[in-house]
Amino acid sequence: MNNEKPYTFNAHTADISMTVTAKSYAELFLQAACGLALQIFPEKVPFKNSIEKEINLHADTIEDLFVDWLNDILYLFYTEHMLFESAKIEFAASINLSAKCIFNNIAVEDRKYAKEIKAATYHNLKITHENYTYKTEVILDV
């Protein structure tokens, strides 16, 4: 296995730009969620406990689904204090997502270390597929 990360963070004025590459839609969505979690908590923190949660989404386009996915993960962090860890993601017709996720509950005293990310945005968002690789760049509003 190569040591390249499937996501990178790029310089962007006032926001966070994340480029994600993968071999499938499922991997693209998974790695984007992992990158988002890394931005919320750059360092490993002690977790209270792991929680399993299912996320089901439907959208008109794959880009809509991608933004909804990341924003659902943000919503769960801010409302239920759950930080994304991993998921098994399945797609139907490319615009229906079903994911069995593992989240870690963040202890109250550790929440102060979180970086505030408001949302994943549509700014210049496009998912491409070339040479057996899916790629996208997403801007995270901070």
C-alpha positions as CSV (number, residue, x, y, z in Angstrom):
1,M,0.0,0.0,0.0
2,N,1.4,3.4,-0.9
3,N,1.8,6.1,1.8
4,E,-0.1,8.8,0.0
5,K,-3.2,10.1,1.7
6,P,-6.4,10.1,-0.3
7,Y,-7.0,13.7,0.7
8,T,-4.9,16.8,0.9
9,F,-5.5,20.3,2.2
10,N,-4.8,23.3,0.0
11,A,-4.2,27.0,0.7
12,H,-7.5,28.9,0.4
13,T,-8.4,32.4,1.5
14,A,-10.3,32.2,4.8
15,D,-11.6,28.7,4.2
16,I,-10.3,25.1,3.9
17,S,-9.9,23.5,0.5
18,M,-9.7,19.7,0.5
19,T,-8.9,17.6,-2.5
20,V,-10.0,14.0,-2.3
21,T,-9.1,11.1,-4.7
22,A,-10.4,7.6,-4.6
23,K,-11.1,4.5,-6.7
24,S,-14.9,4.6,-6.1
25,Y,-17.7,6.8,-5.0
26,A,-17.8,5.0,-1.7
27,E,-14.1,5.5,-1.0
28,L,-14.4,9.2,-2.1
29,F,-17.1,9.8,0.4
30,L,-15.4,7.9,3.1
31,Q,-12.1,9.7,2.6
32,A,-13.8,13.1,2.5
33,A,-15.5,12.3,5.8
34,C,-12.1,11.2,7.3
35,G,-10.5,14.4,6.1
36,L,-13.3,16.5,7.5
37,A,-13.0,14.8,10.9
38,L,-9.2,15.5,10.8
39,Q,-9.9,19.1,10.3
40,I,-12.4,19.3,13.2
41,F,-9.9,17.5,15.5
42,P,-6.3,17.6,14.1
43,E,-5.0,15.7,17.1
44,K,-6.3,12.4,18.5
45,V,-8.4,13.1,21.7
46,P,-9.7,10.6,24.2
47,F,-13.2,9.4,23.2
48,K,-16.0,8.7,25.5
49,N,-17.4,5.8,23.5
50,S,-18.1,4.6,20.0
51,I,-21.6,4.9,18.5
52,E,-23.0,3.2,15.4
53,K,-25.3,5.2,13.3
54,E,-26.9,4.7,9.9
55,I,-27.1,7.6,7.5
56,N,-29.4,7.4,4.5
57,L,-29.5,10.2,1.9
58,H,-31.0,10.9,-1.5
59,A,-30.1,13.8,-3.8
60,D,-30.6,14.9,-7.4
61,T,-26.9,14.8,-8.3
62,I,-23.7,13.1,-6.9
63,E,-22.4,16.6,-6.0
64,D,-25.5,17.3,-4.0
65,L,-25.2,14.0,-2.3
66,F,-21.5,14.7,-1.4
67,V,-22.3,18.0,0.2
68,D,-25.3,16.6,2.1
69,W,-23.1,13.7,3.3
70,L,-20.4,16.0,4.7
71,N,-22.9,18.4,6.2
72,D,-24.8,15.6,7.9
73,I,-21.5,14.6,9.5
74,L,-21.0,18.2,10.7
75,Y,-24.5,18.3,12.0
76,L,-24.0,15.1,14.0
77,F,-20.8,16.6,15.5
78,Y,-22.4,19.9,16.5
79,T,-25.7,18.4,17.8
80,E,-24.7,15.1,19.2
81,H,-21.0,15.6,19.7
82,M,-20.1,12.6,17.5
83,L,-16.9,12.7,15.5
84,F,-16.8,10.6,12.4
85,E,-14.5,7.6,12.4
86,S,-15.4,5.2,9.7
87,A,-18.3,3.9,7.5
88,K,-19.4,1.2,5.1
89,I,-21.0,3.1,2.3
90,E,-23.3,1.8,-0.4
91,F,-24.9,3.6,-3.4
92,A,-28.0,2.9,-5.4
93,A,-28.4,4.6,-8.7
94,S,-25.4,6.9,-7.8
95,I,-27.7,9.3,-5.9
96,N,-28.9,7.2,-3.0
97,L,-26.5,6.7,-0.2
98,S,-26.8,4.2,2.7
99,A,-23.9,4.2,5.3
100,K,-23.4,2.3,8.5
101,C,-21.1,4.7,10.4
102,I,-19.0,4.6,13.5
103,F,-18.7,7.8,15.4
104,N,-16.8,8.6,18.6
105,N,-18.5,10.6,21.3
106,I,-16.3,13.5,22.3
107,A,-16.0,14.1,26.0
108,V,-17.3,17.5,27.1
109,E,-13.9,18.8,28.3
110,D,-12.3,17.9,24.9
111,R,-14.9,19.7,22.7
112,K,-13.1,23.1,23.3
113,Y,-10.3,21.8,21.0
114,A,-12.5,21.4,18.0
115,K,-12.0,23.7,14.9
116,E,-15.3,25.3,13.9
117,I,-16.3,24.3,10.4
118,K,-19.6,25.7,9.4
119,A,-20.4,23.7,6.2
120,A,-19.2,22.0,3.1
121,T,-19.9,24.2,0.2
122,Y,-20.8,24.0,-3.5
123,H,-18.2,26.5,-4.5
124,N,-16.6,25.1,-7.7
125,L,-17.6,21.6,-6.6
126,K,-17.4,18.9,-9.3
127,I,-16.7,15.2,-9.0
128,T,-14.7,13.9,-11.9
129,H,-13.8,10.4,-13.0
130,E,-10.7,9.8,-15.1
131,N,-8.3,6.9,-15.4
132,Y,-10.2,4.8,-12.8
133,T,-9.9,7.6,-10.3
134,Y,-12.6,9.8,-8.8
135,K,-11.5,13.2,-7.7
136,T,-13.1,16.4,-6.2
137,E,-12.1,19.5,-4.4
138,V,-14.5,20.8,-1.7
139,I,-14.3,24.1,0.2
140,L,-15.1,23.9,3.9
141,D,-16.5,27.1,5.3
142,V,-14.8,28.1,8.6
